[in-house]
Amino acid sequence: MTTLRTGEDATLSDAIDAGAEALFSVQRPDGVFDYGRDALTSTLGTVGAVAALHFADPVGAADLIRRGVAWLVRTQAGDGGWAMVPGEDSEAGPTAVATATLHLIGDSAEEVRKGQSWLDGYGGLEAIPHAEVVAWCRQFYGFAGWLDPREMRRFPLELALLPGLYRRLFDLRAPMVSALGLAQTRHKPIGRVHRALSRLAEPNAIAVIREVYEHEGGTGGWCEDAWVTGLICAGLARAGVAPDMVAGAVGWFRENANEDGSWNSGPLDLTWSMYAAGGLLESGYAGDPRLGRTKDLFLRLQQDRPFTAFGCPPGFWGWSGTSGGWPATLETGEIVSALCHLPGQDQAESVRRGVTWLTLQQDTRGSWGLCVRNTKVANSGPCPHMTAQALDGLLDSGVPADDRRVRRGLRWLASAQRPDGSFESVWYRMHTAGTAAAVQTFAKAGQADLPAARRAREWLESTRREDGSSGTGDPADESTVEETAWAVSALLAAGAGADSVRPGVEWLLARRDPGGGWPSARVNEYVRHVSRYANPALANGLALRALARYRAAIR
């Protein structure tokens, strides 16, 4: 293991410089730190596209369907399952929908048998620890004829008559729920009252889908994501409504099909770039002209129109590419913080608009969720990690710690602490990410000595391994670069001495790859506890931040 006992500063500086250049090596001319070549090919995206095309244009898109099926067959794991990202450990959700889709299309009986066998060994759909994922899987089982329509969970389309309640109940899933609910009115036996109410609500449900479609420029895709687009297209096609959007989706699938027959999940242009920028800024690269291109990217992709389908005002950032994506507190808070640390004054108005958006999106309870205010939906409702990043954005922009927005946010954060002292993070696995984010935010607000902050710090310290690394806190899980870097950075922010985190820094230095960067792990949650993926920009940005923060501490 690399030792930092002698020549610490030089060792760290060399590692930081090499890590920075590794990050810059993937930067595009438009400022995006692009890790798409490693992260986007998706089982779920391919399943969504194949199923949608089967319902929307089975003859005209027969070539795409055939190639998609062949890709699914090739990427089935030896154990019979599929992961969201091919080559990773099999996961129940992707396996269930891939198996059902192959059965729907036909000609893959052996692959279907192996997929069903894997699911039986897992415990079936009921063993999936996420009710929403079970509901989506049951939709595909219905497509395949494995479930009687009467057994399907009913999407209460009539709630679209109450737009505010509809948004809070379904948040960013509202377009998908609307499309599948429209299909249910044609295929699921329902009572006369529900049927009449659903018919009344149809124009509102279609309007929700169209609002998102048109907000993104009518490209044919939703969220630039084949899985999301597939769910919506399949629902509309089966319902026999909105033929223009169905035709647009079919064209989008053809335009975005990969040569190998697969489709991708949505690009993460802004997510990759904000984490890369965060690490580079802490490492002393604020004035580097290459980072100026990323600043321009942030300014260009801030959204100037309200996202009416989710009730969001303008001023936000999302996670994806050309259109800036759907609204996201995580990205908005992080990008506001990045802009506050970049040189120049041309970002001042953009920061102001971002702070206004965060202010308007704060829940009445003091927390923040993904994009719909006051929702409680799993994966999108109030989240300690998102709340911490929103508070960081406010504090970095100059909002004082005694401001009501900050006080309410910190109070909610303390109330959300788990009994063992840790915090949740709905978009990252288990609890190290959320706990580290909360520790850092308490410290930034000058509240590092609050009981909640102390207990969170103690959790991070107690769950470190003997070699200084961190994982989920569960001894059975391996340590990762991301979780080790989160813990080191947070502890230093809270005032821990350099000696106490040195083993973690040494561990990070020893994990560098030959190109100067760091390996990424599947710590990012596509669906909490169900489907995960790796984000190289996150690993490299966090590692740089941890080393830079340690270097500042020893200086």
N, C-alpha and C positions, 0 to 999 in steps of 0.2 A: 504494500500500500504506500502511496505517496506520503511523505512526511512533510509537515509544515513547521517543524521545529527550527529549521534554518532556512533563510532566504524565502520567508513566507510571502512577502509582498511580490517579489519577482515571479515566484511560482504561480501565484494567483493572477497576476497581470498577464502572464503568458497564456494561461488557461482562458482568461476572460477574452483576450484579443482573438485567440483561435476560435472560441465559441461564437464571438461576434461575427467573424468572417464566415463561419459555417452558416450562420443565419442569413447574412447578406448574400450568400451564394445562391439562395433560392428566391431572392427577391425579384419580382418582375419589374419591367420599366414603369408600370403604373403604380408601383409602391406596394403591391400585395406580396406578402411572404407566402409563397404558394407551395403547400404540401399536398395538393390534390392528387398527385400521381401515386401517393402511398395510402391515401385515406378514403377515397370516395366510392370505389366499386362496392356495390352493396347487394346482398341477397334480398333484402327487403325491397330495394328499388326495382330489382329485376322481377321479383314476384308481383309487385304492384303493377308494373308495365304489362307483363304477360297476361295477368288476369283482366286488366282493363281492356286491352286490345281484343281479347277473346270475346268480350261482351260488346265492344264498340265497333269493331271492324274485323271480324274473324277471317273474311276472305281477302280483303285488301291488304291486311297486315299479316297474312299467313307466314311470310318470310321472316318477319320480326319475331313472331310467336315461336316459330320453329327454332330460330337461333337462340332465343331466350331459354327455351326448354333445354336445349343442348348444353347451354352454359350451366344451368342448375344441376343437370345430371353430372357434368364434369366436376363441379365444385362440392358435391355431396361428400362429406367426410367418411372415412373408413368405418366409423361407428354408426353411420346411417343418418347423422344429423347435419345441420347447417348452422353456421354462425352468421351474424350480420356482416362481418368482414370475413371473406373466405380465408381459410387456413388457420383460423383461431378455434378455440374450443367450442364445441357445439352448444347451441342455446335453444331453449324450448320455443320461444316465439318464432324466430326465423324457421325452425324445423317444422312447426305446425303449419305455417302458411305456405311454405315451399311444398310440403307433402300434399296439401289439399289442392294447390294449384296444378301440380303435375297430374293428380287424379282428374281434375277438371278438364285438362287438355287431352289426357289419354296417352297411350303408348309408352308409359314409364312404370309399368306395374311393379317391377322389382325394386326400383328406387322408392316407390310409394310404400311398399312393404317394409323396407329397411327404415324409412322415416317413421312409420307407425310403430315399429319395434322400438326405436330409440325413445319415442315419446312414451310408450308403455313403461319402459324402464325408468323414465324420469318421474312417472306418476300421473301422466296425462295432463290435460289442460288445467285441471283443478289444482295441480301442484305449482303452477306459475304464480309467483308472489306479487301479482299486480292485476287487479280486477279489470282495468282498462285493456290490458294486453289480452286477457282471456276473452273479453268481448270482441276484440278485433279478430282473434283466432276463430272464434265461433262464427263470425261472418264468413270467413273462408271455408269453414266446415259446411256452412249452409250453401255456399257456391258449389262445393263439391258433391252436395247431396247427402252428406253424412249427418246432417241435422234436419229434422222436419222444421219448416218455417215457423210452426207454432211454438217451437222450443227456443226460438231466437229471442234474445233480449230486444225489447222494443225501444226504439229511439223516439222519445216523445216530441214529435215534430210540432205539435200544437204549441209548445213553449216558444216557438219562433214568433208567436203573436205578441210576446212580451220581450222585446229585444234586449233590454238591460239584464233581465234574469237569464235569458238565453246565453248571453256572453259570459256571465258569472258562472253558470253551470258547466259550460263547455269550453270556454276560453279559446285558445288557438285551434282547438279541435272542431269548432263550430262549422267550418266549411265541410269537413269530412263527415261529421254527424248529420249535417243537412242533406248531403248527397245520399248517404246510405239510408237515412230516414225516408227520403223521397222514394227510394227503391222499395222500401218495406211497405209503403202504402199500396204497392202493386202486387207484392209477393207474399206478404204475411197476413193471415186472417186476423182482422181486428174488428172490434164492435162498431156499430153504426155511429155512436157518439164520437169515438176517437177518429173514425174515418172522416166524419164531417168536419171535425176540428182540424184534422191534418190537411184536408183540402183547403180550408180557409187559410192555413199557415203556409201553404206551398209558395205563394209569391214572396213571402218574407224569407223563407229558406233559400229559394233560388237567388234572392237579392244578396244574401250574405255571401254566397259562392261567387256571384258576379262582381261584388264590390272588391273582393280580393283579386279576382281575375283581372279586372280593369286597372286596379292599383298597380299591378305588376306589368302593365303595358299590353295585356291581351296576347302574350306570347304563346299561349296554349298550355303552359305549365303553371303550377302553383308552388310557390316557395322554391322554385328551381330544383325540386326534389321528386324523383320518380315514384317513390312510395306514396307521398302525399297526393301527387297528381293521379296516381293509379287508383287510390281509394275514391277520389272525387269523380274521376271519369267513369269508373265502374258503376258507381251509384247513379249518376246521371243517365248513363246508357241503359241500365236496367229499368230505370223509371221512364225512359222515353221522353225526357225533357231536355231543354237547352241544347238542341242539336249543334248550334254554332260552337259552344264550348267543348262538346264532345269531339267534334271534328278538329278543333284547335288542339286538343290534347293528343289526338292520334297523330297529327302532324308534328307535334312537339316530341312525342316518343320516337318517331322516325328520325328526326333531326338530331336527337340526343342519344341514340343508341351507340354503344361502343362497338368497335370492330369485332370484339370477341363474343358479342351477343348479349352482354350485360348492360345494365343501366346503373346510374350513380345515385347516391344520396345527395342532398343539396351541398353546394360548395360552402366553405367556411372562410371566405376571403377575409372578412373583418375579424373573425375570431382568431385565425392564425396571426393576422397582422397586429392585433392589439397585444397579444401575449409576447410576440417577438419584440414589438416596440417597447413594452414595459421592461423587459430584460435589458435591452440596449440602452434605454434611458438611465436605468440605475447603474449601468456599467460605464457611464460617462460619454455616451455617443449622441447626446442631444443635438450637438452642432454638426453632426455628420450630414453632408448633403444628401446621402442616400436615404437617411431617415426623413429628410424633408419631403421626399416623394410619398412616403407613407402618411405624413401629415396632410398633404394635399388629397390623398385618398380619403382620409377621414372627413375632411371638409366637404369633399365632393359627394360623399355617400350619406351624409346626414339627411334625413327625410324632412322635406318641407311641406308635405301634405299630411293631413290627419289620416290615420288608418281606421276608417269608419267601421269596418266589420268588427273590430275589437274595441271600439270606443276610445281609441288612443289619439291624443293630440299630436301635432307635428313636433319635430325636434329630436327624434330618437335615432338610434342605430340598430340594425339587426345583425345577423351573422353571415349573410351570404353576399353574392357578388354584384352583378351589374345593376340590379335595382336596389341594393342595400338591404333587402330581406324584410322579414316580418319584425315587428317591434320586440325588443329584448332589453330588459333591465340590466342583465349581466354585461352585455356589450356596451350599452349606453354609459353605465357607471365607469367601466374600465377605460373607455375611449375619452370620456371627459377628463379622467385623471391623466391620461397620456398627453392630451392637448395642453393641460395646465403645466406640464413639465417640458414642453417643447418650446424652443425660442420663438420670438416674434410676437406681434400683436394681432395679426390677421385672424387668429382663431378666437378672439375674445367674444364676438357675437355668437359663434358656434357653441362655445362653452356656456354662454348665458342661456341659449335655447335648450341645450342639454340639461342644464340645472332646472330650468322651468319644467321640462318634461318629467324629470325625476320627482320634482315636487308634486306635480299633479297626479302622478302615478302612485304615490305613497298610499298604502291602505289606511283605512280609518283606525286600524289597530296599531299602526306605526311601522308595519313591515312593508316589504316589496315582494311581489311575485314576478312572473315572467313578463306578461304584457297586459293582462286584464286586471283592472283594479278590483280588489276585494273578492276575488275568486278563491276557492279553497280546493280546486281540482289538483289531484296528485300530479307531481312533476311540474306544475305551473303555479301553484298557490304560494302562500307565504314561505319564504326560504331564508334561513339564516345567512347562507353564503351570498345570495343575491342582495339581501338587505345590507350586508357588510360592504359589498362593492358599490351599492348605491350611496351609502354613507361616505365611503372613501371619495367618491366623485364630488359630493357636496363639500366635504372638508378640504379637499385639494383645490377646489375652486375658490376657497376663501370664506365659505359659510362657517361662522364661529361655532365652537363646540357647544355653546349654551343656547344655540338656536333651537326653536321648538321642534323643527323637523329632525334635528340630530338627537335631541333628548328623547323624543318619542321613539325613534328608531333604536337607540341604545336600550331603552327600557323594554321594548319588545324583544330585542335580541337576548337580553338577560332572561326574559321569561321563557324563551324557547330552548334554553339549555337543557340537555339531557341529564338524567340523574348522575351519570358518571363524569360529568363536566364537559363532555364533547358537544359538538353542534352538527346538525344535518347539512347536507349540500345536495340538492336534488339532481344536479348535473354532473357530480363527480362521486366516485364510489365511496361508500361508507362515510367516515367522519373526519379524517385528517384534514381534508381540504376546507370544510366548513369551520372546523375548530381553528385552524390557522388563520383563516380570513377574519374570524371574530376577534381573535387575539390581536391581530394587527390593527383592526378598526378601533377597538377599545384603546389601544396605545395611541393611535393617531388623534383620538379625541381627548387625550390626557386622562383617560380613565383606566390605566393599566392596573391600578390597585383595587378596582371594584372586586367584590367577591366572585362574581361570574367570570371576570377576566383572569383572576388568579387560578380558579378551578380549571379553566380551559387551558391555561399554560401548564398546570400540573398534569393534565391529561396528556398533552403533547410530550412532556418530559418523561412521563411514566411509560409511555408506549414506544419509546425509542428502543431499538435493539442495542446490544452490547457494542456493535461496531459503529454506532452512531446513526444508523439509517432508520427510516420510518416506512411503514406500510399502512395498513388499515387500522392497526391496533390489535388485530387478531394474529396470534403467533403462527397460525397456519398459512397466512398470506405472505407472499414475498414482498420485500422492500422494493420501492420504485424511486426513480429519479424525481418524479413529480412530488411524491409525498415527502421525501426527504428534504427537498428544496423548500416546500411549503413550511415544514416544521422549522428548519433552520432560519428562514427569513422571519417567520412570526416570532420566534423566541428572541432573536436579535432586536426586532422592533419593540418588544416588550421590555428590553433592558437586560437580557441575559448576557453574561460575560462571554467573551470570545472563546475562552478555554472550554466552556461548557458545550459549545456546538462544534468545536474543532473536529471531533471524530466524524460528524456528519459531513463536514466540508471535505475531509480526507476521502470519505466514501464517494462523494460526488466526483472528486478529481480522478479517482481510480476507475470510474465508470465511463470516462470519455472514450469516444470511438476514434479511429484513426484520422477522421476528418476534422476533429476538434469539437464535435457536437456530442449530444447525449442520446441514448436510446429511449424511445417512448414506450409506455405501457398502457394497457387498456384500463385507464382510470376514468375515462369520460363516459358518462351514462347517456346512451341514446334513450333508453327507458330504464328508470331506476330499478336496480336489482335484477334486471332481465336481459338487457342487451348493452354491450360496451364496445368502445373503440379507442384507438390510440390517436393522439394529436401531437405530432412531433414539435410543432411550434410551442405548445404548452410546456413540454419537457425542456426544450432548449431555453425558452424565455425564463422559466422558473429557476433553472440551474444557474443561469447568468445572474439573475437577481440575487440569489443566495450567496454566490461567490463575491459579488460586488458589495453586498451588505456586510459580509464578513471582512472583506478588505478594508472597508471604511472603519469597522470596529477595531481592527488591530492597528490602524494608523492613529 
